[in-house]
Amino acid sequence: MLRTYPFQPLVGVGAIVVHNGALLLVKRGKPPARGAWSIPGGKVETGETLAQALRREVQEECGLTVRIGPPVAVLDSIYTDERGRVQYHYVLVDFWAEYLLGQLHPSSDVDEARWVPLEEVGSYELTKGTLELLVELGLLADPPRLKPSGLLYRTIRGQSP
């Protein structure tokens, strides 16, 4: 299925992983968010459940094994080109996840991966909507809420660079 100018939305997943007071972030290496930091995740492949896809993506991008918890957010992510045509359209389901094991090392389609102390997350150039999501989930509160409290739904719109 085409990632750019798709005939229908693509399904993606993301992992919110907090370990020892730090959030797992990756620096995206491909459009539409190249160079921006986000939670790890990616596209669901045919035949995968959301949880299987997310475990695979975290392993591929970060070299870590995680336990997938409950969903915490459902997002429409729609980016248009300069003529207003939909260039990217993802339906994203973000999950709470627990770090189990592994040494952090970036690979796959990310340029960097790191554990970022929660109090420093706001100083990173995050993908559109990520900071707002983390704030709404209570992760950037003092003290941070380290358990999901419900399911959020948002639409993120933007224009591709």
HURA-V742784 format. One record per backbone hydrogen bond with DSSP energy under -0.5 kcal/mol. NH is the residue of the N-H (numbers start at 1). CO is the residue of the C=O. E is the energy in kcal/mol with one decimal. If there is no record, write none. Layout:
BEGIN
{{NH & CO & E} {NH & CO & E}}
END
This chain:
BEGIN
{{5 & 87 & -2.3} {10 & 89 & -2.6} {12 & 91 & -2.7} {13 & 42 & -2.7} {14 & 93 & -1.7} {15 & 40 & -2.7} {16 & 95 & -3.0} {17 & 15 & -0.8} {18 & 16 & -0.5} {18 & 97 & -0.6} {19 & 22 & -2.7} {22 & 19 & -1.2} {23 & 116 & -3.2} {24 & 17 & -2.4} {25 & 23 & -0.6} {25 & 114 & -2.6} {26 & 38 & -3.1} {27 & 112 & -2.8} {28 & 26 & -0.7} {28 & 36 & -2.9} {29 & 109 & -2.2} {33 & 30 & -1.0} {35 & 28 & -3.4} {36 & 33 & -2.4} {37 & 125 & -3.2} {38 & 26 & -2.6} {42 & 13 & -1.3} {44 & 11 & -2.7} {48 & 45 & -2.3} {53 & 49 & -2.4} {54 & 50 & -2.2} {55 & 51 & -2.5} {56 & 52 & -2.3} {57 & 53 & -2.6} {58 & 54 & -2.5} {59 & 55 & -2.1} {60 & 56 & -3.0} {61 & 57 & -3.0} {62 & 58 & -2.3} {63 & 58 & -0.7} {63 & 59 & -1.6} {64 & 58 & -1.0} {65 & 101 & -3.1} {67 & 98 & -2.6} {68 & 66 & -0.5} {69 & 96 & -3.3} {72 & 94 & -3.3} {73 & 94 & -1.6} {74 & 152 & -2.6} {75 & 92 & -3.0} {76 & 154 & -2.2} {77 & 75 & -0.6} {77 & 90 & -3.1} {78 & 76 & -0.6} {78 & 156 & -2.8} {79 & 88 & -2.6} {80 & 158 & -2.2} {81 & 85 & -2.4} {84 & 81 & -2.0} {87 & 79 & -2.6} {87 & 85 & -0.6} {88 & 79 & -2.1} {90 & 77 & -2.8} {91 & 10 & -3.1} {92 & 75 & -3.2} {92 & 90 & -0.6} {93 & 12 & -2.2} {94 & 73 & -2.7} {94 & 92 & -0.5} {95 & 14 & -3.1} {96 & 70 & -2.7} {97 & 16 & -2.4} {98 & 67 & -2.8} {100 & 65 & -2.7} {101 & 65 & -1.4} {105 & 62 & -2.4} {107 & 61 & -1.4} {110 & 107 & -1.4} {111 & 27 & -2.9} {112 & 27 & -0.8} {114 & 25 & -2.5} {116 & 23 & -2.9} {116 & 114 & -0.7} {117 & 115 & -0.5} {118 & 21 & -2.3} {120 & 117 & -2.5} {121 & 117 & -0.8} {121 & 118 & -0.8} {123 & 120 & -1.8} {124 & 121 & -1.9} {126 & 124 & -1.2} {127 & 37 & -2.6} {130 & 127 & -2.2} {131 & 127 & -0.6} {133 & 129 & -2.1} {134 & 130 & -2.6} {135 & 131 & -2.4} {136 & 132 & -2.7} {137 & 133 & -2.2} {138 & 134 & -0.5} {138 & 135 & -1.3} {139 & 134 & -1.8} {140 & 134 & -0.7} {141 & 138 & -1.0} {143 & 141 & -0.5} {145 & 138 & -2.8} {146 & 144 & -0.7} {152 & 72 & -2.2} {154 & 74 & -1.9} {156 & 76 & -3.7} {157 & 155 & -0.5} {158 & 78 & -1.8} {160 & 80 & -3.0}}
END
